[in-house]
Amino acid sequence: LNTKRALVQEAGYMEWVGGNLGSNTTMLYPCSVLIWDYSRADHLGIAFANAGQNQDTGAKVIHIGKNTSSSIVSKSISKWGGLTTYRWVVDIKPGAMWAVTKIECDALLLDNFSGSDTIPDIRVGNTDSIVAHEASAGKINEDDLFYLQSRWIDEEQAAAMIVNGFISPIVKELPLEYASELNVLISMEMEGSIG
């Protein structure tokens, strides 16, 4: 269980980066409070739920100042009955004029036994703010697997390549040492992913 909060002052910037892999049960909900004008926050998160794992993650952003902005990007992967849940709250207060927020949440299921839930909570207290929200969930495309296998790539490696492409929007935002470590951890989690 991890709950952290950042108070972001005028023209300040807060970036949260979370990688949730390996624990039995995870609950992670970092919060950014955009107190003053022109403050902003970015939340990036990856969750990987394997057999017997429940990755319950999310983000919370409270817009108080004027001209504030936030971005929430989450990618989750589930296999062998793992469960990912993504919860977020974006609360734009009445005085937070001209606030802008963008929320993107994508889930990839690697089998028929896994699950993924998205639980949004968006509160907008004025008519001058902009909210963009997008969520998707799906399985690995069989045509993509077939194509890669027709190029002499075995099924497990092909699935790993597709997963790496799926998480690349977050990985490319990380410093090199963290990106390479995350790729190794994802590769370890992907072992035995097709069955």
C-alpha positions, 0 to 999 in steps of 0.5 A: 500500500503506497499513498503519496501526495505532492503539493504543486506550487505556482508554475511547478511540475510534478512527474510520477512514474510507477512500475508495479510488478511482482507483488501479490497485492499492490495498492498505489494511488499517488496524488498531485494537488495543483494548488497555484496557477500554471502548475502541472502534473504527469502520472505514468504507470505500468502494472503487470499482474501474473497468476495470483496477483492483484495490481490495484493502481491509480492516480489522483489529481486535484486542480485548484489553481488557474491554467493548470494541466495534468496528464495520466497515462496507464498501461496494464498487462494481465496473464494467467488469471492476474487482475489489474484495476486502475482507479483515478480521480480528476477533480477540477474545482470551480475556481480552477478556470482553464484547467486541462487534463488528459487521461489514457488507460489501456489494458492488454489481456494475454489469456482468457482467464485474466481481468482488467477493470478501469474505474474513472471518477472525473469531477469538473466544477466549471465550464471553462476546463477541458477533459479528454478521456480514453480507455481501451482493453483487448487481447493480443491480435492473433494476426499480429502473432501469426505475422511474426511467427511467419517470420521465424519468431516463436510464439512467446518471443512474438508475444513479448515483442507485441507487449514491448510495443504496447508499453513503449509510450511509457518506456520512452519517457523513462531515463535509459537506466530505468527503461532498460531495467523495466524491459528486463523485468517485463521479459521475465514476467512474459516467460511462459505467457502463451499457453 
